Amino acid sequence: MKDKIKEFLKLTQFYDLTKAQLSALIDGDGEKSVLSSQFKRHFNIEELEERILPFYEKNLTESDIDEILLFLKSPIGQTMIRVNSQISADINNITNSWFVEKYEQAIKELQ
């Protein structure tokens, strides 16, 4: 089952997105510090993978994973994978703006 979960992670771009998040976190300020270099040496995607696999194993059956993989390999599944990161980014932007708006409203009410 682990191999199927790893295939799911690959299809859903987990590895690419995680590496991009790491780069944004470490290199976001444009500085290449000693700490950043040291952190990168300790970052091991396989170690992270081993920590998250049990959550999939706990919550999904092998049959569930098989069906999910079948969907992800279908044309509509491929479309979903392709647009999902942009949809997620758009939702995060809207959510963050909404949180700031509500926070500012609450502060005004307290003044």
Secondary structure as GFF3:
##gff-version 3
##sequence-region A 1 111
A	DSSP	alpha_helix	2	11	.	.	.	ID=ss1
A	DSSP	alpha_helix	14	27	.	.	.	ID=ss2
A	DSSP	alpha_helix	34	42	.	.	.	ID=ss3
A	DSSP	alpha_helix	45	59	.	.	.	ID=ss4
A	DSSP	alpha_helix	62	73	.	.	.	ID=ss5
A	DSSP	alpha_helix	75	110	.	.	.	ID=ss6
###
